[in-house]
């Protein structure tokens, strides 16, 4: 790590402490900014969220203490990645444990030791920069590994492990957490396993800034050139399993499953605990410590709910009253829980300035429409609207399937055409003959000023400019689930501040009013042209909703995204 490129925010209510920390960090090449308490620090961070590489945070301060600021940081997607080093004069294990659980993985004891101040600060930044490089590489990789069912891989060096971690994570759900966890386990297998660098020895190497040189030197020995790390990967319906073996003598892993208060003040020793807590659903070592088995569960809450709906469906009789059955009402409640909660929409507005709103209405108690959003990164947000063939219970069952699959396809969330292709492949293995879905999936990319999208037989996206003009995209494409091998075209629309992006299912165009007249594509365009600058989905649709005949003949979903 080059300290000269790093900027630290020092938060402490005692002037002398701030001056001591700043003097030592600046002497080591850091840039520094100071805050006198948590409230002032929050104002600085909120105004400049990308300005800092590390935060040195005093625990006890007036107005806003360190723990309160830490919680605000970890609740804010702009700031939650910044490593926090907690300073405390009280090395109470309970206080340290509480801080670790809140997200402070690095600690410094008062009075400050200059050697530890620099080694812990540099370690925190180095760990953060390494994870950011992993995420950057993750965004650039292709999706070929999505086709992997099982495989065995071998690597020797840390760089080879880095490359493999990125490739494997790209094929899995929660890739951004998984890539960090795999990297930690791969690094451990090389340095502690094959190269035999112990915990105390690594601490000394880090203090002397010789860890990387020692790793490279040992890799260049006959033993280092001969030893490999082996990784077995197996994809099953319910989980993806990783078995990682090194050729070393093993190590005592038992004390590293959690970040202990005793090690919180050390510059390293967190990797296994972070992998266990953040990346994997289950992780265990063999007795001697040269093999670890870890897996992630593929099923999420929507899949569990889908199984519940299947159980409900199997218990229903054909002539069950469709709007009275308590089971149907339970299934409807579970289906509504699949929609993005208001908290997510509020977080999106706070984080990016995007105002997202939607109207969701089914033609019966259960429907085949669904919409969703997912944060790709700080500047990109994925939006989608889907519509299954059929109505009622059968279509609703497919909605639960889709919701689970969307989460599993998160590794390609930034690649709309690949996203739809992978969804189609998976649905083709699940859906009965004759059932399919139409869908549009796109990414609002604020940094590039683009809406990049792919469509599968959906109404085209519409974009209303600030001068009232409405531009139409292209919704053409093969419906999902008809073929395991289908390619989709990625299209794009230029975005400008104040634009309104509008996505909908075909129920908007096809549901008739009381006189039997349908809105049609031309009528949708008219609605959007007439909407004001502060438009939401419900305000755009208000004239239509006032006269549409009910019950609806087809499920209706519309999503509005207004750019800041």
DRENLO-849077 format. One record per residue (C-alpha): x, y, z. Coordinates in steps of 0.02 Angstrom, whole numbers, plus 50000, padded with zeros to 5 digits. Example, Ala and Ser with C-alpha at 12.3 -4.5 7.8 and 13.67 -1.06 7.14 Angstrom:
REM DRENLO-849077
site east=50615&north=49775&up=50390 $
site east=50684&north=49947&up=50357 $
REM end
This chain:
REM DRENLO-849077
site east=50000&north=50000&up=50000 $
site east=50058&north=50175&up=49960 $
site east=50013&north=50280&up=50111 $
site east=50039&north=50439&up=50012 $
site east=49882&north=50399&up=49914 $
site east=49775&north=50368&up=50069 $
site east=49665&north=50494&up=50159 $
site east=49609&north=50468&up=50339 $
site east=49467&north=50550&up=50435 $
site east=49518&north=50567&up=50619 $
site east=49369&north=50585&up=50737 $
site east=49408&north=50626&up=50918 $
site east=49339&north=50755&up=51039 $
site east=49509&north=50781&up=51123 $
site east=49621&north=50903&up=51029 $
site east=49783&north=50825&up=51092 $
site east=49732&north=50651&up=51032 $
site east=49688&north=50720&up=50861 $
site east=49854&north=50810&up=50846 $
site east=49954&north=50655&up=50897 $
site east=49865&north=50545&up=50771 $
site east=49876&north=50673&up=50631 $
site east=50062&north=50704&up=50662 $
site east=50102&north=50519&up=50652 $
site east=49994&north=50485&up=50500 $
site east=50060&north=50635&up=50404 $
site east=50239&north=50585&up=50444 $
site east=50199&north=50416&up=50363 $
site east=50129&north=50500&up=50207 $
site east=49942&north=50503&up=50242 $
site east=49826&north=50647&up=50205 $
site east=49713&north=50685&up=50354 $
site east=49551&north=50775&up=50393 $
site east=49489&north=50796&up=50572 $
site east=49320&north=50804&up=50658 $
site east=49286&north=50849&up=50840 $
site east=49140&north=50729&up=50864 $
site east=49028&north=50606&up=50773 $
site east=48905&north=50737&up=50714 $
site east=49038&north=50842&up=50630 $
site east=49114&north=50684&up=50555 $
site east=48944&north=50633&up=50485 $
site east=48922&north=50803&up=50403 $
site east=49093&north=50785&up=50320 $
site east=49060&north=50607&up=50262 $
site east=48885&north=50645&up=50201 $
site east=48951&north=50789&up=50096 $
site east=49104&north=50693&up=50032 $
site east=49061&north=50507&up=50034 $
site east=49203&north=50454&up=49919 $
site east=49342&north=50557&up=49998 $
site east=49413&north=50439&up=50131 $
site east=49507&north=50274&up=50135 $
site east=49496&north=50245&up=50322 $
site east=49411&north=50319&up=50476 $
site east=49495&north=50324&up=50646 $
site east=49350&north=50341&up=50767 $
site east=49349&north=50378&up=50953 $
site east=49217&north=50276&up=51043 $
site east=49162&north=50400&up=51176 $
site east=49119&north=50577&up=51118 $
site east=48985&north=50708&up=51151 $
site east=48837&north=50744&up=51034 $
site east=48862&north=50585&up=50931 $
site east=48976&north=50448&up=50998 $
site east=49078&north=50325&up=50898 $
site east=48952&north=50183&up=50903 $
site east=48811&north=50293&up=50841 $
site east=48917&north=50357&up=50697 $
site east=48973&north=50180&up=50656 $
site east=48792&north=50122&up=50642 $
site east=48751&north=50267&up=50526 $
site east=48901&north=50224&up=50417 $
site east=48853&north=50041&up=50402 $
site east=48673&north=50087&up=50358 $
site east=48728&north=50200&up=50215 $
site east=48775&north=50111&up=50052 $
site east=48888&north=50258&up=50004 $
site east=48995&north=50237&up=50159 $
site east=48976&north=50059&up=50225 $
site east=49133&north=49999&up=50135 $
site east=49254&north=50119&up=50222 $
site east=49359&north=50027&up=50354 $
site east=49335&north=50096&up=50529 $
site east=49470&north=50086&up=50664 $
site east=49393&north=50111&up=50835 $
site east=49500&north=50200&up=50967 $
site east=49459&north=50163&up=51147 $
site east=49537&north=50186&up=51317 $
site east=49429&north=50043&up=51381 $
site east=49478&north=49873&up=51314 $
site east=49321&north=49796&up=51389 $
site east=49285&north=49634&up=51293 $
site east=49099&north=49674&up=51290 $
site east=49131&north=49845&up=51213 $
site east=49248&north=49772&up=51084 $
site east=49127&north=49633&up=51041 $
site east=48986&north=49759&up=51018 $
site east=49096&north=49861&up=50902 $
site east=49145&north=49708&up=50800 $
site east=48963&north=49659&up=50779 $
site east=48925&north=49837&up=50721 $
site east=49062&north=49829&up=50589 $
site east=49221&north=49896&up=50671 $
site east=49347&north=49757&up=50637 $
site east=49504&north=49856&up=50686 $
site east=49546&north=49927&up=50857 $
site east=49678&north=50040&up=50936 $
site east=49702&north=50056&up=51123 $
site east=49735&north=50222&up=51209 $
site east=49864&north=50287&up=51245 $
site east=49912&north=50261&up=51063 $
site east=50067&north=50163&up=51014 $
site east=50142&north=50241&up=50856 $
site east=50198&north=50072&up=50788 $
site east=50025&north=49996&up=50807 $
site east=49939&north=50153&up=50743 $
site east=50031&north=50140&up=50578 $
site east=50026&north=49951&up=50559 $
site east=49840&north=49937&up=50598 $
site east=49795&north=50086&up=50488 $
site east=49897&north=50019&up=50343 $
site east=49824&north=49844&up=50365 $
site east=49645&north=49912&up=50365 $
site east=49676&north=50011&up=50205 $
site east=49769&north=49867&up=50121 $
site east=49627&north=49746&up=50160 $
site east=49500&north=49871&up=50093 $
site east=49598&north=49906&up=49935 $
site east=49620&north=49721&up=49901 $
site east=49432&north=49692&up=49917 $
site east=49398&north=49840&up=49803 $
site east=49515&north=49767&up=49672 $
site east=49420&north=49604&up=49684 $
site east=49255&north=49694&up=49656 $
site east=49327&north=49793&up=49510 $
site east=49387&north=49632&up=49430 $
site east=49219&north=49551&up=49467 $
site east=49130&north=49686&up=49366 $
site east=49242&north=49654&up=49216 $
site east=49231&north=49465&up=49204 $
site east=49126&north=49367&up=49082 $
site east=48989&north=49244&up=49130 $
site east=49055&north=49079&up=49061 $
site east=49070&north=49008&up=49238 $
site east=48880&north=49017&up=49253 $
site east=48879&north=48856&up=49152 $
site east=48985&north=48764&up=49281 $
site east=48905&north=48616&up=49371 $
site east=49064&north=48545&up=49448 $
site east=49249&north=48567&up=49427 $
site east=49422&north=48554&up=49506 $
site east=49545&north=48698&up=49501 $
site east=49725&north=48715&up=49560 $
site east=49830&north=48870&up=49591 $
site east=49996&north=48911&up=49672 $
site east=50013&north=49100&up=49697 $
site east=49907&north=49235&up=49778 $
site east=49877&north=49317&up=49609 $
site east=49813&north=49153&up=49536 $
site east=49699&north=49134&up=49687 $
site east=49634&north=49311&up=49659 $
site east=49592&north=49269&up=49478 $
site east=49504&north=49107&up=49525 $
site east=49404&north=49190&up=49666 $
site east=49337&north=49319&up=49544 $
site east=49292&north=49189&up=49412 $
site east=49202&north=49074&up=49534 $
site east=49109&north=49214&up=49624 $
site east=49045&north=49282&up=49457 $
site east=48943&north=49122&up=49436 $
site east=48858&north=49132&up=49606 $
site east=48728&north=49235&up=49700 $
site east=48792&north=49372&up=49816 $
site east=48951&north=49380&up=49712 $
site east=49017&north=49538&up=49794 $
site east=49019&north=49454&up=49966 $
site east=49074&north=49285&up=49900 $
site east=49226&north=49350&up=49806 $
site east=49295&north=49425&up=49968 $
site east=49263&north=49263&up=50064 $
site east=49344&north=49152&up=49933 $
site east=49493&north=49268&up=49922 $
site east=49519&north=49260&up=50111 $
site east=49514&north=49070&up=50112 $
site east=49628&north=49057&up=49959 $
site east=49753&north=49178&up=50037 $
site east=49751&north=49078&up=50199 $
site east=49782&north=48915&up=50103 $
site east=49935&north=48990&up=50019 $
site east=50019&north=49089&up=50159 $
site east=49974&north=48988&up=50315 $
site east=49952&north=48821&up=50227 $
site east=50076&north=48792&up=50087 $
site east=50204&north=48924&up=50141 $
site east=50193&north=48895&up=50329 $
site east=50186&north=49078&up=50382 $
site east=50115&north=49078&up=50559 $
site east=50007&north=49208&up=50645 $
site east=50146&north=49288&up=50749 $
site east=50267&north=49282&up=50604 $
site east=50144&north=49371&up=50491 $
site east=50119&north=49507&up=50622 $
site east=50306&north=49537&up=50624 $
site east=50316&north=49539&up=50435 $
site east=50174&north=49664&up=50423 $
site east=50255&north=49776&up=50552 $
site east=50417&north=49775&up=50452 $
site east=50321&north=49793&up=50288 $
site east=50399&north=49633&up=50221 $
site east=50248&north=49517&up=50209 $
site east=50231&north=49521&up=50021 $
site east=50418&north=49500&up=49993 $
site east=50423&north=49349&up=50110 $
site east=50275&north=49269&up=50020 $
site east=50360&north=49290&up=49851 $
site east=50525&north=49223&up=49919 $
site east=50443&north=49066&up=49989 $
site east=50345&north=49039&up=49829 $
site east=50512&north=49036&up=49738 $
site east=50583&north=48893&up=49843 $
site east=50574&north=48712&up=49781 $
site east=50436&north=48676&up=49906 $
site east=50342&north=48835&up=49862 $
site east=50349&north=48793&up=49677 $
site east=50287&north=48615&up=49707 $
site east=50140&north=48647&up=49824 $
site east=49967&north=48687&up=49754 $
site east=49798&north=48735&up=49824 $
site east=49656&north=48627&up=49756 $
site east=49478&north=48691&up=49745 $
site east=49329&north=48577&up=49709 $
site east=49166&north=48663&up=49661 $
site east=48998&north=48576&up=49652 $
site east=48836&north=48664&up=49603 $
site east=48680&north=48579&up=49669 $
site east=48499&north=48632&up=49664 $
site east=48501&north=48691&up=49844 $
site east=48681&north=48750&up=49865 $
site east=48851&north=48783&up=49790 $
site east=48990&north=48695&up=49885 $
site east=49177&north=48737&up=49888 $
site east=49310&north=48619&up=49958 $
site east=49481&north=48702&up=49975 $
site east=49636&north=48597&up=50014 $
site east=49816&north=48650&up=50037 $
site east=49971&north=48539&up=50050 $
site east=50035&north=48612&up=50212 $
site east=50042&north=48539&up=50387 $
site east=49882&north=48627&up=50440 $
site east=49854&north=48756&up=50577 $
site east=49746&north=48779&up=50730 $
site east=49593&north=48859&up=50652 $
site east=49481&north=48847&up=50805 $
site east=49516&north=49021&up=50873 $
site east=49487&north=49110&up=50708 $
site east=49304&north=49076&up=50673 $
site east=49255&north=49241&up=50753 $
site east=49347&north=49405&up=50780 $
site east=49391&north=49394&up=50963 $
site east=49414&north=49548&up=51073 $
site east=49593&north=49491&up=51106 $
site east=49636&north=49498&up=50919 $
site east=49535&north=49654&up=50879 $
site east=49690&north=49761&up=50915 $
site east=49802&north=49659&up=50798 $
site east=49837&north=49711&up=50618 $
site east=49779&north=49544&up=50545 $
site east=49688&north=49381&up=50585 $
site east=49511&north=49428&up=50528 $
site east=49500&north=49340&up=50361 $
site east=49422&north=49174&up=50413 $
site east=49295&north=49259&up=50526 $
site east=49245&north=49381&up=50388 $
site east=49227&north=49238&up=50264 $
site east=49120&north=49139&up=50386 $
site east=49008&north=49285&up=50434 $
site east=48991&north=49380&up=50270 $
site east=49013&north=49258&up=50126 $
site east=48955&north=49083&up=50171 $
site east=48803&north=49002&up=50248 $
site east=48911&north=48861&up=50320 $
site east=49098&north=48836&up=50339 $
site east=49201&north=48703&up=50428 $
site east=49384&north=48647&up=50433 $
site east=49449&north=48471&up=50450 $
site east=49540&north=48428&up=50611 $
site east=49716&north=48476&up=50559 $
site east=49663&north=48632&up=50465 $
site east=49723&north=48601&up=50287 $
site east=49549&north=48579&up=50213 $
site east=49395&north=48690&up=50227 $
site east=49221&north=48653&up=50161 $
site east=49107&north=48802&up=50134 $
site east=48944&north=48827&up=50044 $
site east=48810&north=48953&up=50002 $
site east=48626&north=48909&up=49998 $
site east=48540&north=48942&up=49833 $
site east=48365&north=48957&up=49906 $
site east=48310&north=49125&up=49973 $
site east=48152&north=49180&up=50061 $
site east=48055&north=49190&up=49897 $
site east=48098&north=49008&up=49861 $
site east=48037&north=48959&up=50035 $
site east=47877&north=49054&up=50006 $
site east=47859&north=48971&up=49836 $
site east=47866&north=48801&up=49921 $
site east=47732&north=48860&up=50040 $
site east=47623&north=48915&up=49896 $
site east=47651&north=48746&up=49811 $
site east=47590&north=48661&up=49970 $
site east=47438&north=48774&up=49970 $
site east=47405&north=48734&up=49788 $
site east=47411&north=48547&up=49816 $
site east=47281&north=48562&up=49954 $
site east=47157&north=48662&up=49851 $
site east=47012&north=48585&up=49757 $
site east=46974&north=48640&up=49580 $
site east=46810&north=48721&up=49632 $
site east=46879&north=48814&up=49782 $
site east=46806&north=48991&up=49793 $
site east=46946&north=49097&up=49719 $
site east=46920&north=49253&up=49824 $
site east=46868&north=49173&up=49989 $
site east=46995&north=49036&up=50023 $
site east=47104&north=49080&up=50174 $
site east=47246&north=48986&up=50090 $
site east=47234&north=49097&up=49936 $
site east=47234&north=49252&up=50043 $
site east=47391&north=49190&up=50132 $
site east=47474&north=49158&up=49965 $
site east=47426&north=49333&up=49908 $
site east=47505&north=49409&up=50063 $
site east=47666&north=49313&up=50029 $
site east=47664&north=49368&up=49847 $
site east=47649&north=49552&up=49896 $
site east=47801&north=49530&up=50010 $
site east=47905&north=49495&up=49854 $
site east=47886&north=49676&up=49799 $
site east=48024&north=49799&up=49848 $
site east=47984&north=49872&up=50020 $
site east=47965&north=50058&up=50041 $
site east=48126&north=50063&up=50142 $
site east=48222&north=50004&up=49989 $
site east=48143&north=50141&up=49882 $
site east=48184&north=50272&up=50014 $
site east=48364&north=50209&up=50025 $
site east=48378&north=50220&up=49835 $
site east=48317&north=50400&up=49837 $
site east=48439&north=50447&up=49976 $
site east=48585&north=50357&up=49894 $
site east=48565&north=50406&up=49712 $
site east=48426&north=50534&up=49699 $
site east=48319&north=50414&up=49595 $
site east=48134&north=50424&up=49639 $
site east=48058&north=50253&up=49606 $
site east=47871&north=50220&up=49615 $
site east=47756&north=50083&up=49554 $
site east=47575&north=50029&up=49533 $
site east=47543&north=49842&up=49555 $
site east=47367&north=49770&up=49535 $
site east=47317&north=49591&up=49500 $
site east=47164&north=49530&up=49403 $
site east=47121&north=49408&up=49543 $
site east=47184&north=49372&up=49718 $
site east=47343&north=49301&up=49641 $
site east=47434&north=49367&up=49490 $
site east=47573&north=49331&up=49367 $
site east=47655&north=49502&up=49365 $
site east=47803&north=49558&up=49469 $
site east=47927&north=49700&up=49470 $
site east=48089&north=49728&up=49563 $
site east=48247&north=49829&up=49585 $
site east=48424&north=49791&up=49639 $
site east=48572&north=49901&up=49676 $
site east=48717&north=49854&up=49562 $
site east=48837&north=49981&up=49634 $
site east=48844&north=50164&up=49688 $
site east=48794&north=50228&up=49516 $
site east=48694&north=50086&up=49438 $
site east=48522&north=50021&up=49483 $
site east=48436&north=49872&up=49402 $
site east=48248&north=49881&up=49366 $
site east=48135&north=49745&up=49298 $
site east=47953&north=49706&up=49259 $
site east=47895&north=49529&up=49220 $
site east=47729&north=49453&up=49164 $
site east=47693&north=49265&up=49163 $
site east=47574&north=49181&up=49045 $
site east=47409&north=49132&up=49124 $
site east=47325&north=49198&up=49280 $
site east=47289&north=49150&up=49459 $
site east=47377&north=49015&up=49556 $
site east=47481&north=48940&up=49414 $
site east=47550&north=49110&up=49365 $
site east=47582&north=49153&up=49549 $
site east=47684&north=48995&up=49574 $
site east=47793&north=49047&up=49428 $
site east=47814&north=49220&up=49505 $
site east=47893&north=49141&up=49659 $
site east=48009&north=49040&up=49548 $
site east=48060&north=49197&up=49455 $
site east=48094&north=49296&up=49612 $
site east=48214&north=49161&up=49674 $
site east=48300&north=49150&up=49504 $
site east=48324&north=49339&up=49492 $
site east=48425&north=49333&up=49654 $
site east=48529&north=49189&up=49587 $
site east=48569&north=49286&up=49428 $
site east=48637&north=49435&up=49526 $
site east=48815&north=49404&up=49464 $
site east=48761&north=49470&up=49292 $
site east=48651&north=49610&up=49360 $
site east=48755&north=49736&up=49263 $
site east=48734&north=49642&up=49096 $
site east=48550&north=49650&up=49043 $
site east=48562&north=49534&up=48891 $
site east=48659&north=49401&up=48988 $
site east=48538&north=49421&up=49134 $
site east=48386&north=49379&up=49027 $
site east=48477&north=49238&up=48938 $
site east=48522&north=49156&up=49104 $
site east=48344&north=49178&up=49170 $
site east=48275&north=49098&up=49012 $
site east=48393&north=48951&up=49027 $
site east=48343&north=48918&up=49207 $
site east=48156&north=48943&up=49177 $
site east=48161&north=48823&up=49029 $
site east=48211&north=48686&up=49153 $
site east=48070&north=48729&up=49274 $
site east=47916&north=48782&up=49178 $
site east=47790&north=48657&up=49108 $
site east=47770&north=48654&up=48919 $
site east=47670&north=48804&up=48857 $
site east=47713&north=48920&up=49003 $
site east=47829&north=49068&up=48981 $
site east=47866&north=49243&up=49043 $
site east=47888&north=49411&up=48961 $
site east=48009&north=49531&up=49044 $
site east=48110&north=49689&up=49029 $
site east=48269&north=49710&up=49130 $
site east=48377&north=49865&up=49126 $
site east=48511&north=49960&up=49220 $
site east=48495&north=50146&up=49256 $
site east=48677&north=50199&up=49243 $
site east=48691&north=50375&up=49314 $
site east=48878&north=50389&up=49288 $
site east=48863&north=50351&up=49101 $
site east=48694&north=50438&up=49077 $
site east=48616&north=50281&up=49001 $
site east=48473&north=50158&up=49024 $
site east=48546&north=49993&up=48962 $
site east=48413&north=49859&up=48942 $
site east=48358&north=49697&up=48861 $
site east=48179&north=49642&up=48828 $
site east=48084&north=49480&up=48807 $
site east=47919&north=49521&up=48718 $
site east=47872&north=49665&up=48833 $
site east=47794&north=49836&up=48801 $
site east=47936&north=49953&up=48755 $
site east=48013&north=50067&up=48886 $
site east=47958&north=50249&up=48871 $
site east=48063&north=50400&up=48916 $
site east=47986&north=50571&up=48943 $
site east=48107&north=50715&up=48924 $
site east=48097&north=50875&up=49024 $
site east=48022&north=50964&up=48872 $
site east=47876&north=50840&up=48869 $
site east=47935&north=50735&up=48722 $
site east=47913&north=50547&up=48743 $
site east=48039&north=50428&up=48665 $
site east=48001&north=50244&up=48640 $
site east=48123&north=50100&up=48657 $
site east=48109&north=49924&up=48590 $
site east=48025&north=49782&up=48685 $
site east=48052&north=49643&up=48557 $
site east=48132&north=49478&up=48607 $
site east=48090&north=49294&up=48632 $
site east=47988&north=49260&up=48791 $
site east=48083&north=49181&up=48935 $
site east=48075&north=48994&up=48965 $
site east=48041&north=48937&up=48787 $
site east=48221&north=48890&up=48753 $
site east=48377&north=48853&up=48853 $
site east=48484&north=48933&up=48718 $
site east=48427&north=49106&up=48671 $
site east=48520&north=49271&up=48649 $
site east=48449&north=49442&up=48686 $
site east=48500&north=49610&up=48615 $
site east=48564&north=49743&up=48735 $
site east=48492&north=49914&up=48693 $
site east=48512&north=50084&up=48770 $
site east=48427&north=50251&up=48792 $
site east=48519&north=50411&up=48839 $
site east=48468&north=50485&up=49008 $
site east=48470&north=50667&up=49063 $
site east=48429&north=50750&up=49231 $
site east=48241&north=50764&up=49256 $
site east=48195&north=50625&up=49134 $
site east=48055&north=50503&up=49178 $
site east=48079&north=50319&up=49134 $
site east=47918&north=50217&up=49121 $
site east=47905&north=50026&up=49116 $
site east=47743&north=49925&up=49114 $
site east=47666&north=49755&up=49082 $
site east=47542&north=49733&up=48939 $
site east=47395&north=49744&up=49060 $
site east=47407&north=49933&up=49047 $
site east=47373&north=49933&up=48861 $
site east=47250&north=49787&up=48859 $
site east=47132&north=49814&up=49007 $
site east=46970&north=49896&up=48943 $
site east=46874&north=50037&up=49024 $
site east=46688&north=50030&up=49064 $
site east=46642&north=50057&up=48881 $
site east=46757&north=49918&up=48821 $
site east=46890&north=50036&up=48752 $
site east=47072&north=49993&up=48778 $
site east=47209&north=50118&up=48813 $
site east=47332&north=50045&up=48688 $
site east=47511&north=50104&up=48663 $
site east=47455&north=50274&up=48599 $
site east=47352&north=50304&up=48755 $
site east=47500&north=50261&up=48867 $
site east=47606&north=50388&up=48775 $
site east=47470&north=50519&up=48800 $
site east=47463&north=50483&up=48988 $
site east=47649&north=50508&up=49006 $
site east=47651&north=50667&up=48901 $
site east=47516&north=50740&up=49013 $
site east=47606&north=50698&up=49176 $
site east=47692&north=50836&up=49274 $
site east=47875&north=50853&up=49322 $
site east=47840&north=50776&up=49493 $
site east=47756&north=50623&up=49417 $
site east=47742&north=50455&up=49505 $
site east=47670&north=50293&up=49440 $
site east=47501&north=50325&up=49521 $
site east=47489&north=50505&up=49460 $
site east=47533&north=50453&up=49282 $
site east=47400&north=50317&up=49285 $
site east=47268&north=50414&up=49380 $
site east=47157&north=50455&up=49227 $
site east=47165&north=50274&up=49171 $
site east=47135&north=50199&up=49343 $
site east=46981&north=50309&up=49366 $
site east=46891&north=50229&up=49219 $
site east=46965&north=50053&up=49198 $
site east=46838&north=49913&up=49220 $
site east=46860&north=49802&up=49372 $
site east=46898&north=49663&up=49404 $
site east=47043&north=49684&up=49284 $
site east=47055&north=49561&up=49141 $
site east=47244&north=49557&up=49156 $
site east=47370&north=49596&up=49292 $
site east=47437&north=49773&up=49284 $
site east=47610&north=49833&up=49335 $
site east=47689&north=50001&up=49298 $
site east=47854&north=50071&up=49363 $
site east=47914&north=50252&up=49355 $
site east=48093&north=50305&up=49383 $
site east=48124&north=50492&up=49393 $
site east=48303&north=50551&up=49377 $
site east=48372&north=50689&up=49488 $
REM end
